[in-house]
Amino acid sequence: MSGAPIKFEIPDEYRTFLPFPRLPPEIRQQIWRESVSTPGMHFVKLESRGRHWRWISLNRLAQLITQQQDTEKDDDEEDDDEIAHEVKNEVTPKPLWDTRLVPIYPNQKSDISSYHGLNKQIAALTTVCGESKAVVDNLIAKDGVLKLSNGKLVALEASSDVIYLEYFPPELFESGCGYDIDPNCSSLDNIKRVAVRYCHQWQEKPLPTVCSLCGLVHDTTGGIIYPKHLYHFLARHLPNVEEFYFVDYFLLRKPVQSNAGPGKLPTRKYQCGNRTFYEANDEHWNVKPQLVKMQTWLQDRFIRYAKASRLSRHENPEKVRFSILACEWDIVPPLSLKAQPTPPAQKGRNKRMLYEDHALRRSRRRLLRQKSRNAQLINSNAFTANVPFIFGNPNNSFDFTFTVDRRQT
């Protein structure tokens, strides 16, 4: 686990910088821009407009079957490149459904994306002064700004934010099918850094003979399902992507050794809510070999497919950087665990029995007080022989004094 964060307070007299208006305009504008450039993570997904999403049509399925048969014939004749066979027989997918970019979490209270804080900073800068408002308006008006379907700002054009993207459906993501639709979403063109969840079902699923989605037999070398749809999606629909990340939520940090040196620190870190995403390396994280193998496979297939396919829109696939992200949660223990433990209740006694016992004791005390008030004078003749002095007897003539020690009352 990472060390505790360093907390410090800035005195009130140092919270304002009076010479700021006398700085050159270029420096002031740079300061305004840097105030909203904190890297973060945003969780979005593709959502179908209107009707339910449909993966593949019957006509397109017949084309895929013919394509696979031709590929098998070519494989029998000569052992050529698999990407070459795929590109040779690929057909332009028809736009089946229109999609839009929406948050993964429907409720804002559960959404930990960093763009909520970005929008608050933008709103604050628009009210500071005219210069800050002009800088903000200029940043929002640029072409590379990423926005949701409702017009809400997600990432600025020059930001280093990472877009955690989910494209539907989950059964497609776990399979080895290709991405056979055109999502028709213009917002995807503005994504530069994208992250997707690493699916452990690619290794843990039993080896299928026929795909349940398209009815074809996919490449499952060594019992591993290779997601062809992933490099299809990157090459066809993310033309400006510069970095790609696999997010493995099962990655654990290696224990810190006392005799170890400083070592190689994580190059990048993204904070959002109670989660922190670190760029994982072999020195600090237990990165599994199958994860590295899948990353290498995806990078190689993406570069070759983007160069050969006429459907690809990416012009520089060699410059795309591939890496892995690990996630750590900062979970605060509930307050009830910090309180003193209450003694356990006695067995066989519940709240009702305790209430009845308490009521019985009150009634007994009330009865005793009532009897003391209604006490009768004792007959003096019955105790004359035994007691030298009897209260209430007019024949008694005994002088005495009575004192009370109030310290004992």
RAWOSUL-V577122 format. One record per pair of residues at least 12 apart in sequence whose ideal C-beta (glycine too) atoms are under 10 Angstrom apart, sorted by the first residue. I is the first residue (numbers start at 1). J is the second residue. D is the distance in Angstrom with one decimal. If there is no record, write none. Layout:
# RAWOSUL-V577122
I&J&D / I&J&D
This chain:
# RAWOSUL-V577122
1&253&6.9 / 1&256&9.1 / 1&328&7.0 / 1&330&9.2 / 2&253&8.4 / 2&266&9.6 / 2&269&9.2 / 2&276&7.5 / 2&278&8.5 / 2&328&7.1 / 2&330&9.0 / 5&330&9.4 / 17&31&9.4 / 21&129&9.2 / 21&131&9.3 / 25&131&7.7 / 28&129&9.8 / 28&131&6.5 / 28&132&8.7 / 28&135&8.6 / 29&131&7.4 / 29&132&8.9 / 29&134&8.5 / 29&135&5.4 / 29&138&8.8 / 30&135&9.3 / 31&132&9.4 / 31&135&9.3 / 32&125&6.5 / 32&128&8.6 / 32&129&9.5 / 32&131&7.3 / 32&132&5.1 / 32&133&9.5 / 32&134&9.0 / 32&135&4.3 / 32&136&7.5 / 32&138&9.8 / 32&139&8.9 / 33&125&9.9 / 33&135&6.3 / 33&136&9.2 / 33&138&9.1 / 33&139&6.8 / 33&156&8.7 / 33&158&8.0 / 35&121&6.8 / 35&124&9.3 / 35&125&7.1 / 35&132&8.7 / 35&135&9.4 / 35&136&9.9 / 36&117&9.4 / 36&118&6.3 / 36&119&9.9 / 36&121&5.0 / 36&122&6.5 / 36&124&9.6 / 36&125&7.1 / 36&135&9.2 / 36&136&7.8 / 36&139&7.4 / 36&156&6.9 / 36&159&8.1 / 37&118&9.7 / 37&139&9.7 / 37&156&7.6 / 37&158&7.5 / 37&159&6.1 / 37&160&7.6 / 37&161&9.4 / 38&114&7.6 / 38&117&8.0 / 38&118&8.2 / 38&121&8.7 / 38&159&8.7 / 38&160&9.1 / 38&161&8.9 / 38&270&9.7 / 38&271&8.3 / 39&114&8.1 / 39&155&9.8 / 39&159&7.1 / 39&160&4.5 / 39&161&5.8 / 39&162&7.4 / 39&193&9.0 / 39&268&7.5 / 39&269&8.1 / 39&270&5.7 / 39&271&8.3 / 39&272&9.9 / 39&277&10.0 / 40&112&9.7 / 40&113&7.5 / 40&114&2.5 / 40&115&7.3 / 40&116&9.6 / 40&117&7.4 / 40&118&7.2 / 40&154&9.8 / 40&155&8.4 / 40&159&8.3 / 40&160&9.0 / 40&161&5.3 / 40&162&7.7 / 40&270&6.0 / 40&271&6.8 / 40&272&5.5 / 40&273&9.9 / 40&277&9.6 / 41&112&8.1 / 41&113&6.9 / 41&114&5.9 / 41&115&9.5 / 41&161&7.1 / 41&162&5.2 / 41&163&8.1 / 41&164&5.8 / 41&193&9.6 / 41&195&7.5 / 41&245&9.8 / 41&247&9.2 / 41&270&4.6 / 41&271&7.8 / 41&272&4.3 / 41&273&8.9 / 41&275&7.7 / 41&276&9.3 / 41&277&5.8 / 41&325&8.8 / 41&327&9.5 / 42&103&8.5 / 42&104&9.3 / 42&111&9.3 / 42&112&9.6 / 42&113&4.4 / 42&114&6.0 / 42&115&5.1 / 42&116&9.4 / 42&118&8.9 / 42&146&8.2 / 42&148&9.5 / 42&154&5.3 / 42&155&6.5 / 42&159&10.0 / 42&161&6.0 / 42&162&7.3 / 42&163&5.4 / 42&164&6.6 / 42&165&9.1 / 42&191&9.9 / 42&193&9.9 / 42&195&9.7 / 42&270&9.7 / 42&272&7.8 / 43&103&6.6 / 43&104&4.3 / 43&105&6.6 / 43&111&6.9 / 43&112&7.2 / 43&113&5.0 / 43&114&9.4 / 43&115&9.4 / 43&162&10.0 / 43&163&8.4 / 43&164&4.7 / 43&165&8.5 / 43&166&8.1 / 43&195&9.5 / 43&272&8.0 / 43&273&9.8 / 44&101&5.4 / 44&102&6.7 / 44&103&6.0 / 44&104&6.3 / 44&105&9.9 / 44&111&9.9 / 44&113&7.7 / 44&115&9.0 / 44&146&8.7 / 44&148&7.0 / 44&149&9.8 / 44&154&6.9 / 44&155&10.0 / 44&163&6.1 / 44&164&7.2 / 44&165&6.1 / 44&166&7.7 / 44&187&8.8 / 44&191&9.1 / 45&99&9.4 / 45&100&9.7 / 45&101&7.7 / 45&102&6.3 / 45&103&7.6 / 45&104&5.0 / 45&105&9.6 / 45&164&9.0 / 45&165&6.8 / 45&166&3.9 / 45&167&7.1 / 45&168&7.2 / 46&97&9.8 / 46&99&4.6 / 46&100&7.4 / 46&101&6.6 / 46&102&8.0 / 46&165&7.5 / 46&166&7.2 / 46&167&4.7 / 46&168&6.0 / 46&183&5.8 / 46&185&6.4 / 46&187&9.3 / 46&188&8.2 / 46&233&9.8 / 46&237&9.4 / 47&97&10.0 / 47&99&6.3 / 47&100&5.6 / 47&101&7.8 / 47&102&4.7 / 47&103&9.5 / 47&104&9.8 / 47&149&8.0 / 47&166&9.6 / 47&167&9.8 / 47&168&7.6 / 47&185&9.5 / 48&96&9.2 / 48&97&4.9 / 48&98&7.5 / 48&99&5.7 / 48&100&8.2 / 48&168&7.2 / 48&169&9.6 / 48&183&8.9 / 49&97&6.9 / 49&98&4.6 / 49&99&6.7 / 49&100&6.0 / 49&149&8.8 / 49&184&9.3 / 49&185&9.7 / 50&97&8.0 / 50&98&7.9 / 51&97&7.3 / 52&97&9.0 / 52&169&9.9 / 53&96&8.1 / 53&97&5.7 / 53&99&8.2 / 53&168&5.8 / 53&169&6.5 / 53&172&9.7 / 53&181&8.6 / 53&183&9.9 / 54&96&6.1 / 54&97&7.0 / 54&169&9.8 / 54&181&8.7 / 55&96&8.3 / 55&97&10.0 / 55&168&9.0 / 55&169&7.0 / 55&171&8.4 / 55&172&6.2 / 55&175&9.8 / 55&177&7.9 / 55&179&10.0 / 55&180&7.3 / 55&181&7.5 / 55&213&5.9 / 55&214&7.8 / 56&93&9.4 / 56&96&8.3 / 56&172&9.6 / 56&177&8.3 / 56&178&9.9 / 56&180&5.7 / 56&181&8.0 / 56&213&7.1 / 56&214&5.9 / 56&215&9.3 / 57&93&9.8 / 57&94&7.8 / 57&96&6.9 / 57&180&9.2 / 57&181&9.6 / 59&94&8.9 / 60&91&7.6 / 60&93&7.3 / 60&94&7.4 / 60&96&8.6 / 60&180&6.3 / 60&181&9.0 / 60&214&9.0 / 61&180&9.3 / 61&213&9.7 / 61&214&6.2 / 61&215&6.9 / 61&216&8.6 / 63&89&8.8 / 63&90&9.6 / 63&91&5.4 / 63&93&9.9 / 63&180&9.6 / 64&89&9.1 / 64&90&9.8 / 64&91&8.4 / 64&177&9.1 / 64&178&8.3 / 64&180&7.6 / 64&214&6.1 / 64&215&8.6 / 64&216&6.2 / 65&214&8.7 / 65&215&7.6 / 65&216&6.8 / 66&89&8.1 / 66&91&9.6 / 67&85&8.9 / 67&86&8.5 / 67&88&9.0 / 67&89&4.1 / 67&90&7.5 / 67&91&7.4 / 67&216&9.1 / 68&85&9.8 / 68&89&8.4 / 68&214&9.5 / 68&216&5.5 / 68&217&7.6 / 68&218&9.4 / 69&89&9.6 / 70&85&8.1 / 70&88&8.2 / 70&89&5.6 / 71&85&4.7 / 71&86&7.6 / 71&88&8.4 / 71&89&6.3 / 72&85&9.4 / 72&217&9.5 / 74&88&8.1 / 74&89&8.9 / 81&304&7.6 / 81&308&8.6 / 82&219&7.5 / 82&228&9.9 / 82&301&8.7 / 82&304&9.1 / 82&305&9.9 / 83&231&9.5 / 83&300&9.3 / 83&301&6.9 / 83&303&9.7 / 83&304&4.7 / 83&305&5.5 / 83&306&10.0 / 83&307&8.9 / 83&308&5.8 / 83&309&8.2 / 84&304&8.8 / 84&308&6.8 / 86&178&8.1 / 86&228&8.1 / 86&232&9.4 / 86&301&9.5 / 86&304&9.7 / 86&305&7.3 / 86&308&8.5 / 86&309&8.0 / 87&304&9.1 / 87&305&7.2 / 87&307&9.5 / 87&308&4.6 / 87&309&5.0 / 87&310&7.6 / 87&311&8.6 / 87&312&9.2 / 88&308&9.2 / 90&178&8.3 / 90&180&9.7 / 90&232&9.2 / 90&305&9.6 / 90&308&9.9 / 90&309&6.7 / 90&310&8.2 / 90&311&6.5 / 91&180&9.0 / 91&311&9.3 / 92&182&8.4 / 92&310&8.5 / 92&311&6.5 / 93&178&9.0 / 93&179&8.0 / 93&180&5.2 / 93&181&5.5 / 93&182&5.3 / 93&183&9.9 / 93&232&9.3 / 93&236&8.6 / 93&311&8.0 / 94&180&9.4 / 94&181&8.0 / 94&182&7.0 / 95&181&7.1 / 95&182&4.1 / 95&183&7.9 / 95&184&4.8 / 96&180&8.6 / 96&181&4.9 / 96&182&7.5 / 96&183&9.2 / 96&184&9.0 / 97&168&9.9 / 97&181&7.0 / 97&182&9.0 / 97&183&7.7 / 97&184&7.7 / 98&182&9.5 / 98&183&8.0 / 98&184&5.0 / 98&185&7.7 / 99&149&9.1 / 99&167&8.4 / 99&168&8.4 / 99&181&8.8 / 99&182&9.3 / 99&183&4.3 / 99&184&6.4 / 99&185&4.7 / 99&187&9.3 / 99&188&8.9 / 99&237&10.0 / 100&148&7.9 / 100&149&3.7 / 100&150&8.9 / 100&183&9.2 / 100&184&9.5 / 100&185&6.3 / 100&186&9.9 / 100&187&7.7 / 101&146&8.0 / 101&147&7.9 / 101&148&5.4 / 101&149&5.6 / 101&150&9.5 / 101&154&8.0 / 101&163&9.1 / 101&165&8.7 / 101&183&9.6 / 101&185&6.1 / 101&186&9.3 / 101&187&4.5 / 101&188&7.5 / 101&190&9.6 / 101&191&9.1 / 102&148&6.2 / 102&149&5.9 / 102&150&7.9 / 102&152&9.9 / 103&115&8.9 / 103&116&9.8 / 103&148&6.9 / 103&149&9.9 / 103&150&9.3 / 103&152&8.7 / 103&154&9.2 / 104&164&7.6 / 104&165&9.1 / 104&166&6.1 / 110&273&9.5 / 111&272&9.6 / 111&273&8.5 / 112&271&9.8 / 112&272&5.0 / 112&273&2.9 / 112&274&7.2 / 112&275&6.5 / 113&154&7.8 / 113&161&9.5 / 113&163&9.6 / 113&164&8.3 / 113&272&6.3 / 113&273&8.2 / 114&154&9.1 / 114&155&8.8 / 114&159&9.8 / 114&161&6.8 / 114&162&9.3 / 114&270&7.9 / 114&271&7.6 / 114&272&4.9 / 114&273&8.4 / 115&146&8.8 / 115&147&9.6 / 115&148&8.5 / 115&152&7.2 / 115&153&6.4 / 115&154&4.6 / 115&155&6.9 / 115&156&10.0 / 115&159&9.9 / 115&161&7.9 / 115&163&9.9 / 115&272&9.5 / 116&152&9.2 / 116&272&9.5 / 116&273&9.5 / 117&272&8.9 / 117&273&10.0 / 118&152&9.9 / 118&153&6.5 / 118&154&7.9 / 118&155&7.7 / 118&156&7.8 / 118&159&8.4 / 118&161&8.3 / 119&152&6.8 / 119&153&5.7 / 119&154&9.1 / 121&136&9.0 / 122&136&5.6 / 122&137&9.8 / 122&139&8.2 / 122&140&7.3 / 122&153&6.6 / 122&156&9.1 / 123&136&9.0 / 124&136&9.5 / 125&137&9.9 / 125&139&9.5 / 126&140&9.8 / 136&156&9.8 / 139&153&9.4 / 139&156&5.3 / 139&157&7.2 / 139&158&8.1 / 139&159&9.3 / 140&153&6.6 / 140&156&7.7 / 140&157&9.2 / 141&157&9.5 / 142&156&7.4 / 142&157&4.2 / 142&158&8.1 / 142&190&9.7 / 143&157&7.0 / 143&189&9.3 / 143&190&7.9 / 144&156&7.9 / 144&157&3.4 / 144&158&7.6 / 144&159&9.3 / 144&189&8.7 / 144&190&5.3 / 144&191&9.7 / 144&192&7.8 / 144&240&7.7 / 145&157&5.4 / 145&158&9.7 / 145&159&9.2 / 145&187&9.8 / 145&190&6.7 / 146&159&8.7 / 146&161&8.2 / 146&163&7.2 / 146&187&6.3 / 146&188&9.2 / 146&189&9.2 / 146&190&4.4 / 146&191&6.4 / 146&192&8.6 / 147&187&6.6 / 147&190&8.1 / 148&187&7.6 / 149&185&8.7 / 149&187&7.5 / 154&187&8.6 / 154&190&8.8 / 154&191&9.4 / 155&190&7.8 / 155&191&8.3 / 155&192&8.3 / 155&193&8.7 / 157&190&7.7 / 157&192&8.9 / 158&192&9.5 / 159&192&8.5 / 159&193&9.0 / 160&192&8.4 / 160&193&6.9 / 160&242&9.7 / 160&243&8.9 / 160&268&8.3 / 160&270&8.9 / 161&191&9.7 / 161&192&8.5 / 161&193&6.7 / 161&270&8.0 / 161&272&9.7 / 162&191&9.5 / 162&192&9.2 / 162&193&4.6 / 162&194&7.2 / 162&195&5.2 / 162&243&7.6 / 162&244&9.9 / 162&245&6.5 / 162&247&9.2 / 162&268&8.9 / 162&270&5.7 / 162&272&9.3 / 162&277&7.5 / 162&325&7.9 / 163&187&9.9 / 163&188&9.4 / 163&190&9.2 / 163&191&5.1 / 163&192&8.3 / 163&193&6.5 / 163&194&5.2 / 163&195&7.0 / 163&196&9.7 / 163&238&9.6 / 163&241&9.4 / 163&245&9.9 / 164&193&9.9 / 164&194&8.0 / 164&195&4.8 / 164&196&7.5 / 164&197&7.9 / 164&245&8.6 / 164&247&6.8 / 164&270&9.5 / 164&272&9.0 / 164&277&8.7 / 164&325&9.1 / 165&188&8.6 / 165&191&7.2 / 165&194&5.4 / 165&195&7.1 / 165&196&6.1 / 165&197&9.4 / 165&233&9.0 / 165&238&8.8 / 166&196&7.5 / 166&197&7.4 / 167&179&7.9 / 167&181&9.7 / 167&183&7.3 / 167&185&9.6 / 167&188&9.3 / 167&196&8.3 / 167&229&8.3 / 167&230&9.4 / 167&233&6.3 / 167&237&8.7 / 168&181&10.0 / 168&183&9.3 / 169&213&9.0 / 170&197&10.0 / 170&199&9.0 / 170&201&9.6 / 171&201&10.0 / 171&211&9.9 / 171&212&7.4 / 171&213&6.4 / 172&213&6.4 / 172&214&9.6 / 172&227&9.0 / 172&229&6.2 / 173&196&8.2 / 173&197&8.1 / 173&199&6.1 / 173&201&8.7 / 173&202&9.5 / 173&227&7.0 / 173&229&7.3 / 173&230&8.3 / 173&233&10.0 / 174&199&5.6 / 174&200&9.6 / 174&201&4.5 / 174&202&7.2 / 174&204&9.9 / 174&205&7.0 / 174&213&9.8 / 174&225&7.5 / 174&227&8.2 / 175&199&9.7 / 175&201&9.1 / 175&202&9.3 / 175&205&9.0 / 175&208&8.5 / 175&211&5.8 / 175&212&7.6 / 175&213&5.7 / 175&214&8.3 / 175&218&7.3 / 175&225&6.8 / 175&227&7.5 / 175&228&9.0 / 175&229&7.7 / 176&202&8.4 / 176&205&9.9 / 176&208&8.7 / 176&211&6.9 / 176&213&9.5 / 176&214&9.6 / 176&216&9.1 / 176&217&9.3 / 176&218&3.5 / 176&219&6.5 / 176&220&6.7 / 176&224&9.3 / 176&225&4.8 / 176&226&5.7 / 176&227&6.3 / 176&228&5.8 / 176&229&8.0 / 177&211&6.2 / 177&212&9.8 / 177&213&5.4 / 177&214&5.5 / 177&216&7.9 / 177&218&6.9 / 177&225&9.9 / 177&227&8.3 / 177&228&6.7 / 177&229&5.7 / 177&232&9.3 / 178&214&8.6 / 178&216&9.8 / 178&218&9.0 / 178&227&9.2 / 178&228&4.6 / 178&229&5.4 / 178&230&9.6 / 178&231&9.2 / 178&232&5.1 / 178&233&9.3 / 179&227&9.3 / 179&228&7.7 / 179&229&4.0 / 179&230&7.8 / 179&231&8.8 / 179&232&3.9 / 179&233&4.6 / 179&234&9.2 / 179&235&9.4 / 179&236&7.0 / 179&237&7.9 / 180&213&9.6 / 180&214&8.0 / 180&228&9.9 / 180&229&8.0 / 180&232&8.1 / 181&229&9.9 / 181&232&10.0 / 181&233&9.8 / 181&236&9.9 / 181&237&9.7 / 182&236&7.9 / 182&237&7.8 / 182&311&9.4 / 183&233&8.6 / 183&236&9.3 / 183&237&6.1 / 184&237&9.3 / 185&237&7.6 / 188&233&9.0 / 188&236&9.6 / 188&237&5.1 / 188&238&5.9 / 188&239&8.4 / 188&240&9.1 / 188&241&9.1 / 188&313&10.0 / 189&237&8.3 / 189&238&7.8 / 189&239&5.9 / 189&240&6.1 / 189&241&9.7 / 189&313&8.5 / 190&238&9.6 / 190&239&9.9 / 190&240&6.9 / 191&237&9.2 / 191&238&5.6 / 191&239&9.4 / 191&240&7.0 / 191&241&6.1 / 191&242&9.4 / 192&238&8.8 / 192&240&5.7 / 192&241&6.2 / 192&242&4.8 / 192&243&7.2 / 193&241&7.4 / 193&242&6.4 / 193&243&4.4 / 193&244&8.0 / 193&245&7.5 / 193&268&9.9 / 193&270&9.6 / 193&321&9.0 / 194&233&9.4 / 194&234&7.7 / 194&238&6.3 / 194&241&5.6 / 194&242&9.2 / 194&243&7.4 / 194&244&5.8 / 194&245&7.3 / 194&320&9.9 / 195&243&8.6 / 195&244&7.5 / 195&245&3.9 / 195&246&7.5 / 195&247&5.1 / 195&270&9.0 / 195&277&7.9 / 195&323&9.4 / 195&324&9.7 / 195&325&6.0 / 196&227&9.3 / 196&230&7.1 / 196&233&9.0 / 196&234&9.4 / 196&244&7.9 / 196&245&7.6 / 196&246&6.8 / 196&247&6.9 / 196&298&10.0 / 197&246&8.0 / 197&247&5.4 / 197&248&8.2 / 197&249&7.5 / 198&245&9.3 / 198&246&4.4 / 198&247&6.2 / 198&248&4.5 / 198&249&8.1 / 198&250&8.4 / 198&251&9.0 / 198&288&9.6 / 198&290&9.6 / 198&291&6.3 / 198&294&7.3 / 198&295&8.8 / 198&324&7.9 / 198&325&9.1 / 199&225&8.6 / 199&227&7.4 / 199&230&9.6 / 199&246&9.4 / 199&248&9.8 / 199&294&9.3 / 200&248&8.3 / 200&249&9.4 / 200&250&7.1 / 200&288&9.5 / 200&290&8.9 / 200&291&9.2 / 201&225&7.5 / 202&220&9.6 / 202&224&6.1 / 202&225&4.6 / 202&226&7.3 / 202&227&6.6 / 202&290&8.4 / 202&294&6.9 / 203&222&9.5 / 203&223&7.9 / 203&224&5.8 / 203&225&7.8 / 203&288&9.1 / 203&290&5.5 / 203&291&9.3 / 203&293&9.7 / 203&294&8.5 / 204&224&10.0 / 204&225&9.6 / 205&220&9.1 / 205&223&8.9 / 205&224&9.2 / 205&225&6.1 / 206&223&8.4 / 207&220&5.5 / 207&222&9.4 / 207&223&5.1 / 207&224&8.9 / 207&225&8.4 / 208&220&7.3 / 208&225&8.0 / 211&225&9.6 / 221&297&9.6 / 222&290&9.9 / 222&293&9.5 / 224&290&7.4 / 224&293&8.2 / 224&294&7.9 / 224&297&9.0 / 225&294&9.9 / 226&294&7.8 / 226&297&6.2 / 226&298&8.4 / 226&301&8.0 / 227&294&8.4 / 227&297&9.4 / 227&298&7.8 / 227&301&9.7 / 228&298&9.9 / 228&301&7.7 / 228&305&9.0 / 230&244&9.1 / 230&246&9.7 / 230&294&9.5 / 230&297&9.9 / 230&298&6.1 / 230&301&8.6 / 230&302&8.1 / 231&244&9.7 / 231&297&9.1 / 231&298&6.0 / 231&299&8.7 / 231&300&9.1 / 231&301&4.7 / 231&302&4.1 / 231&303&8.8 / 231&304&8.8 / 231&305&5.4 / 231&306&7.8 / 231&309&9.7 / 231&312&9.5 / 231&317&9.4 / 232&301&9.4 / 232&302&9.2 / 232&305&7.3 / 232&309&8.6 / 232&311&8.2 / 232&312&9.0 / 233&302&9.8 / 234&298&8.4 / 234&301&9.6 / 234&302&5.6 / 234&305&8.9 / 234&306&7.8 / 234&312&9.1 / 234&313&10.0 / 234&314&7.2 / 234&317&8.5 / 234&320&7.8 / 235&301&9.3 / 235&302&6.2 / 235&303&9.2 / 235&304&9.8 / 235&305&5.4 / 235&306&4.2 / 235&307&9.2 / 235&308&9.8 / 235&309&6.5 / 235&311&7.5 / 235&312&4.1 / 235&313&7.1 / 235&314&5.3 / 235&317&7.0 / 235&320&9.8 / 236&305&9.2 / 236&306&8.9 / 236&309&7.9 / 236&311&5.4 / 236&312&6.1 / 236&313&6.1 / 236&314&8.3 / 237&311&9.8 / 237&312&9.9 / 237&313&7.4 / 237&314&9.5 / 238&313&8.1 / 238&314&7.1 / 238&320&9.3 / 239&306&9.7 / 239&312&8.5 / 239&313&3.9 / 239&314&5.3 / 239&315&7.4 / 239&316&9.8 / 240&313&9.0 / 240&314&8.1 / 240&315&9.3 / 240&316&9.7 / 241&302&9.6 / 241&314&7.0 / 241&317&9.3 / 241&319&10.0 / 241&320&6.1 / 241&321&9.6 / 242&316&8.9 / 242&319&7.1 / 242&320&6.3 / 242&321&6.7 / 243&268&9.4 / 243&279&10.0 / 243&319&9.9 / 243&320&6.9 / 243&321&4.6 / 243&322&7.8 / 243&323&7.1 / 244&295&8.8 / 244&298&7.8 / 244&299&8.0 / 244&302&8.0 / 244&320&6.1 / 244&321&7.2 / 244&322&5.1 / 244&323&7.6 / 245&268&9.5 / 245&270&9.5 / 245&277&8.3 / 245&279&7.8 / 245&280&9.6 / 245&295&9.4 / 245&321&9.1 / 245&322&7.8 / 245&323&5.5 / 245&324&6.6 / 245&325&4.7 / 246&280&9.2 / 246&291&6.7 / 246&292&9.6 / 246&294&7.2 / 246&295&5.9 / 246&298&8.1 / 246&322&8.0 / 246&323&7.8 / 246&324&5.1 / 246&325&7.0 / 247&277&7.1 / 247&280&9.8 / 247&324&7.9 / 247&325&4.7 / 247&326&8.1 / 247&327&6.6 / 248&280&7.5 / 248&285&9.1 / 248&287&8.1 / 248&288&7.8 / 248&291&5.9 / 248&294&10.0 / 248&324&6.3 / 248&325&7.4 / 248&326&6.4 / 248&327&8.0 / 249&275&9.7 / 249&277&10.0 / 249&325&9.4 / 249&326&8.2 / 249&327&5.3 / 249&328&9.9 / 249&329&9.5 / 250&286&9.3 / 250&288&8.3 / 250&291&9.3 / 250&326&9.0 / 250&327&9.3 / 251&278&8.8 / 251&280&5.7 / 251&285&5.3 / 251&286&6.6 / 251&287&6.7 / 251&288&8.0 / 251&291&8.1 / 251&324&7.5 / 251&325&8.4 / 251&326&3.9 / 251&327&7.5 / 251&328&9.2 / 252&285&7.2 / 252&286&5.2 / 252&287&9.9 / 252&326&8.0 / 252&328&9.3 / 253&266&10.0 / 253&278&8.4 / 253&280&9.0 / 253&284&6.1 / 253&285&5.9 / 253&286&7.7 / 253&326&7.4 / 253&328&7.4 / 254&282&9.0 / 254&283&7.6 / 254&284&5.8 / 254&285&6.4 / 254&286&5.9 / 254&287&9.7 / 255&286&9.8 / 256&284&8.9 / 260&283&9.1 / 263&281&9.1 / 263&283&5.3 / 263&284&7.0 / 264&281&6.0 / 264&282&9.0 / 264&283&5.1 / 264&284&7.4 / 265&278&9.7 / 265&279&9.9 / 265&281&8.8 / 265&283&9.1 / 265&284&7.8 / 266&278&4.6 / 266&279&5.1 / 266&280&7.4 / 266&281&6.7 / 266&283&9.5 / 266&284&6.6 / 266&285&8.5 / 266&325&9.8 / 266&326&8.6 / 267&279&5.2 / 267&281&7.9 / 267&323&8.5 / 268&323&8.3 / 268&325&8.6 / 269&325&9.7 / 270&325&7.7 / 270&327&9.6 / 271&330&9.4 / 272&327&10.0 / 273&329&9.3 / 273&330&8.8 / 274&328&9.5 / 274&329&5.9 / 274&330&4.7 / 274&331&6.6 / 274&332&7.9 / 275&327&5.7 / 275&328&7.1 / 275&329&5.8 / 275&330&7.5 / 275&331&9.9 / 276&326&9.1 / 276&327&7.2 / 276&328&5.2 / 276&329&8.2 / 276&330&6.9 / 277&325&4.7 / 277&326&7.1 / 277&327&5.4 / 277&328&8.2 / 278&324&9.5 / 278&325&6.8 / 278&326&5.0 / 278&327&7.8 / 278&328&7.0 / 279&323&5.6 / 279&324&7.2 / 279&325&6.2 / 279&326&7.9 / 280&323&7.8 / 280&324&4.6 / 280&325&6.6 / 280&326&4.3 / 280&327&9.6 / 281&323&9.1 / 281&324&8.5 / 281&326&9.5 / 284&326&8.8 / 285&324&8.1 / 285&326&5.4 / 286&326&9.3 / 287&324&6.5 / 287&326&8.4 / 288&324&9.9 / 291&324&6.5 / 292&324&7.9 / 294&324&9.8 / 295&322&5.6 / 295&323&7.8 / 295&324&6.5 / 296&322&8.3 / 298&322&6.9 / 299&317&9.0 / 299&318&9.7 / 299&320&7.7 / 299&321&9.2 / 299&322&4.5 / 300&322&9.8 / 302&314&8.3 / 302&317&5.9 / 302&318&9.8 / 302&320&7.0 / 302&322&8.2 / 303&316&9.9 / 303&317&4.5 / 303&318&5.9 / 303&319&9.8 / 303&320&7.8 / 303&322&9.9 / 304&317&8.3 / 305&317&8.1 / 306&318&8.9 / 306&320&8.6 / 377&391&8.0 / 377&392&5.5 / 378&390&7.9 / 378&391&7.8 / 378&392&7.8 / 379&392&9.4 / 380&392&6.0 / 380&393&4.3 / 380&394&9.3 / 380&395&8.7 / 380&396&8.8 / 381&393&8.8
